[in-house]
Amino acid sequence: MRHRILACFLLCWFALFSVVFMAAGPARAAEEGYVDLFNGKNLDHWVAEGQTKYRDKGGMELPAWTVADGMLTCADGAGFGFLRYDGQKYSDFILHAEYRMSKNCNSGIGIRTPPFTGDINTRPSHAAYEIQILDDAGKKPGLTSHGSLYNYVAPTSNEGKPANQWNEMEIECRGPRIKVKLNGRTVQDIDQTTMAEIKDKPLSGSISLQNHGHKIEFRSVRIKDLAAAKK
């Protein structure tokens, strides 16, 4: 009997702690100055660019990007394109995102980017920056590996977790200074003015998520607008 009472007590305590923790999460984020870019319910303020639909194995046409169970999901086999936040442009900010890749996933997060028109020069990796997301855990870091400023700057280390595990990325931009943390470890800390290839990259633009034909789920996409905080 004592064991049953103790088990019930622990179960109730855990349930209460979980409810309090989940309720406190958004409150803490708001107190720290973060706002949610993804509301967990729909695609409000987001616009799909490039390939927006695809056909499943049965030939049914479906949207490349959907929302379910509080997650923003890009479908497997959905082609190539981006989901751009159209609510606001950002210059100085801290962006937080959590994501879960499928096997062999290739994706990315675009920052300070213009709208994608289909022209290669409007891709985030050309017009601005794409922070690469890639299922390459354990491999040597390079210019196109997980956490890289795609095709420009390799991460200092590969801190990505394997497919089907949740990763957490934080991107901080202050003027020409860009920092990236992957799963709590700093993998980028650069001043773009010190590199000829990127010194003229824009210092303001949109946030976007990449559709590169592989399933990936995003959650907790939120941002702290440092420029607004200065006003």
C-alpha positions, 0 to 999 in steps of 0.5 A: 500500500505504501508503495502505491501511495508513494507512486501516486504521489510521485505521478501527481507531482510529476504531472503538476511539474510538467504543467507548470514547466510547459506554462512557464516556457512561453512566459520566460521567453516573453520576459526575455524579449522573444516572440514566436515566429511560428504559432504552432497552429498554422502558417500565419505570416509565412509564405512558401516560395519555389516549389510549394506543392508536390505529389505523393506516391498515389499522385495526390497533390499536397502542400510542401509545408504543413502544421501538425501536432505543434510542429512545422513540417516540410514533406519528404520529396517536396522539391526545392524552395523556402518558407519565408517569414513575411511578417517582418524583416530583421537586422540585429536579432537572436533567432532560436529554432529546434528541428528534427531531421529525417535520414539524409536530410538537407535543409537550412535556415536563411537569414537577412534574405530577400524573397526567393523568386526562383533565380539562383541569385535570390537564394539565401545562400547567394543573396545573404546567408543559409546556415546549413542543416544536414544529417552528417553527424560525426563527419569532419566539418566543412563549407557545406556541413551542419552549422556552416554559413553555406559555401562560405564559412565552415563551422569550428566543429560538427555539433549536429545530432543524428537524424530523428533527434532534436537539434537546437540552433541559435543565430545571433546577428549584430551588425556584421557580427554573426554567431551560431550555436548548435546544441549549445556549442558555438560553431560560428563567430565571425565579422563578415567585414573581414572576409572579401567574399561576404563583406557586402552581404546585407545586414537586414532581411527576412528569415526563411526555412529551406525545403530541399526535398527531405522531411524536417520538422521545426518547433520553437521558432522564436526571435528576439529583435535586438534592433527594436530593443535599442529604440 
